[in-house]
Each structure stands twice: as structure tokens, then as C-alpha cells.
Amino acid sequence: MIIKSTLKLAVILTILFCALPVTAGKYYTLDEYIQIHPEEIIRAENFRKIVSNNTVTKHNNLTSPKIAYIYPGAQVSDYWRRSIAALQNRFLQYEIKPEILQFPIPPSAKATGLAAIFHKAMRAEPDYLIFAFDIKRHQRIIEPALISGKPKIILQNITTPLKEWESRQPFMYVGFDHATGSKDLGRYFAAKVNGQGGYAVLLPNPGYLNDVRGKTFISYMDHNTSMNLVSLFQTGIDKDKAREATRRIIAKYPDIDFIYACSTDIALGASEALQSAGLQGKILLNGWGGGAPEIKALKKNALDVTIMRINDDNGVAMADAIILDMLGKKSQIPLVFSGRFEIVVKGIPDAKLLQLQQESFRYSGNPKDN
């Protein structure tokens, strides 16, 4: 039985959370932004219909755009690779061949390295620049481009507009709302364990994802269950660090109910530690994203549940928005596109899983090959 967190643990957690960047108040949640800009509701709904449509009008008379794509490299998650494939293949469906310049960010990149990659992309003089955004590290790098208006900036993997950019927002925010997905997982775990017991959390590094996936989940559990957070580690999006952190957690708390992982790489590292300890299935573990590596893990019972993004919609949304902009229809593009989630549990019928994979990977690959 898990006992109440000790005073020592409470102090450690307090220190950890004080060390995290306080981004609440720096950006609007989706609900907050819609309240201020109600016109976004209809615009977003109409745009969503365009994105979900598998047929398009050919526009081979348009000039091919130059697109710089800056994204995290060397992750186990296939989210970024599939996003690029979906973007490119949607353009080809329009009979337009874009010039996509890829700039992967090494996992070890510091602030100066990030800035160097951004400036290298800027020197290529793209028409559009897609950037995987983390508020703490990237905000000041981007602002000169926002002020000049060139290139047009698409911020990926963020669906919460920054408040201080209210007078000059980027071209678009695209992704899957992290807070929504984290609360969905919170509801799943709360129901699965009847809101009782203990759990641990594996966080990415301090920054945007840390807050919207990690702190959102913990807040949901605090307000909706009687569960105790007994252990918390910041592992970064690093499989090896997640594996080691999980070993330490289960050595001290072998009877916890579940471990909440904030990313694919974290989840797969934790899964290896649970398997080595013979605790697979005894301590529940989630994935985050539902890409091909997580689907494989679910089939092997190495994960118990994941929140699955209908992945390719974000790449399609970026292509569709650029096409509308090139056609002079900027007024039809919402500031924020947030894609759909599905909860997927191990043991899901093969037919249902295949259907979800076909929806999720409709432009980036055959699910039978994943």
C-alpha cells in the first residue's frame, strides 16, 4: 500500500516545481483564446473540414514555395518524420512540389546552437519557416522574424498563443493540444485505479512540454482523485535517462499503480525498466502520441495505454494553410489548428487499431508496415 508522501518528498517536489519555468499566464489556452476571438470558432471548424478532406483542387499554376523546417532530431518518436512526409505529400496532391529544407536540432543543442540553426534556416530565405517551439528557449530567437514579417512563421507542436505576441502573432500555431491529451490520460488512469493509490511522473526538461503535459496531468490528478504523487524525475526526452529513473522509482516504490510518461522516448525507456524488473502490466505505463513505436509496444503489452494523435492532420494543416495563403485567402486560416486525439489501450481489436492507423498515417505511410 502506498502511504502519504513524506515531508521530505513534499519538500523535494516543491523545490522541483519552483525550478520549473512558470509559463501559466504567458500564453492563452485554446478556450481562453476563443473567448477573446470568437470568430476563430467558425474559421477553425471550416478549416478542419478542409484538412479532413482527402480530395483537393489542383493548383499546379502556383509557384512552388520554399519551406524551412526546424525540428528535433534523433528522437524515437516518428512524429516529426511523419509530419514532414504528410506536409510534402499533401502538396504533391495539389500538384505542387515544394522545396523543403530540413534543419534537425541535435538533442544536445544549447541556446546558442538553436540560434545558429535558426539563423542558418533564415539565410536560406524561405517563404515559410516551420519551427518546433518551446517557449523558454525559442521565443527571443523568433521575435525578429515576427517583427519583419519574413518569412511567415508556423509554430509546430504548440496550440497556445503567446499573450505578449497578441499584436503580432505568427502565421499559425499547429499541433495537438498537450493539455487536452494529458487530461484525457488523467481521466483514463483515474478510472482504471479508482482514483486511489500512488503514481510517479517522468518529465521532459524544463520548458513548455514540461508544463502542458507534466504539470497539467499532476494538477488533474490532484483535483480529481485521492492519489499520491510519490516520485517525480526530469529525464528530458531521453530513453536512457527514463530507463534509469524508472529503475530508481520501482526500487523504492514497487507497489505504485502507474508511471505517467510525457513522451514516446520516455515511455519506451520506462517500459524497458519495468520489463527487466518483471513488473510489466503490474505497474501501468502510458505512451504519449501513438506513433508507430508506441503501437508496436502496445501490441507487445509493453505499454498499457497511449493518447494517439491523428498524426498526419498537422502536416496536412500546414500544407493547406500555405496553399490558402498563396491563393490570397489568408482570412480563411485560423491562428490555431489543434488535431484530434484517441485513447488507445492494449488489447484493442486489430480492426479498430488498423482503422485508427489509417486515419493517423494517411499521408505518411502504410500502417501495415509499421
C-alpha positions, 0 to 999 in steps of 0.5 A: 500500500502506498502511504502519504508522501513524506515531508521530505518528498513534499519538500523535494517536489516543491523545490522541483516545481519552483525550478520549473519555468512558470509559463501559466499566464504567458500564453492563452489556452485554446478556450481562453483564446476563443473567448477573446476571438470568437470568430476563430470558432467558425474559421477553425471548424471550416478549416478542419473540414478542409484538412479532413478532406482527402480530395483537393483542387489542383493548383499546379499554376502556383509557384512552388514555395520554399519551406524551412523546417526546424525540428528535433532530431534523433528522437524515437518518436516518428512524429516529426518524420511523419509530419514532414512526409504528410506536409510534402505529400499533401502538396504533391496532391495539389500538384505542387512540389515544394522545396523543403529544407530540413534543419534537425536540432541535435538533442544536445543543442544549447541556446546558442546552437538553436540560434545558429540553426535558426539563423542558418534556416533564415539565410536560406530565405524561405517563404515559410519557416516551420519551427518546433517551439518551446517557449523558454528557449525559442521565443527571443530567437523568433521575435525578429522574424515576427517583427519583419514579417519574413518569412511567415512563421508556423509554430509546430507542436504548440496550440497556445498563443503567446499573450505578449505576441497578441499584436503580432502573432505568427502565421499559425500555431499547429499541433495537438493540444498537450493539455487536452491529451494529458487530461484525457490520460488523467481521466483514463488512469483515474478510472482504471485505479479508482482514483486511489493509490500512488503514481510517479511522473517522468518529465521532459526538461524544463520548458513548455512540454514540461508544463502542458503535459507534466504539470497539467496531468499532476494538477488533474490528478490532484483535483480529481482523485485521492492519489499520491504523487510519490516520485517525480524525475526530469529525464528530458526526452531521453530513453536512457535517462527514463530507463534509469529513473524508472529503475530508481522509482520501482526500487523504492516504490514497487507497489505504485499503480502507474508511471505517467510518461510525457513522451514516446522516448520516455515511455519506451525507456520506462517500459524497458525498466519495468520489463527487466524488473518483471513488473510489466502490466503490474505497474501501468505505463502510458505512451504519449502520441501513438506513433508507430513505436508506441503501437508496436509496444502496445501490441507487445503489452509493453505499454498499457495505454497511449493518447494517439494523435491523428498524426498526419492532420498537422502536416496536412494543416500546414500544407493547406494553410500555405496553399490558402495563403498563396491563393490570397485567402489568408482570412480563411486560416485560423491562428490555431489548428489543434488535431484530434486525439484517441485513447488507445489501450492494449488489447484493442481489436486489430480492426479498430487499431488498423482503422485508427492507423489509417486515419493517423498515417494517411499521408505518411505511410502504410500502417501495415508496415509499421 
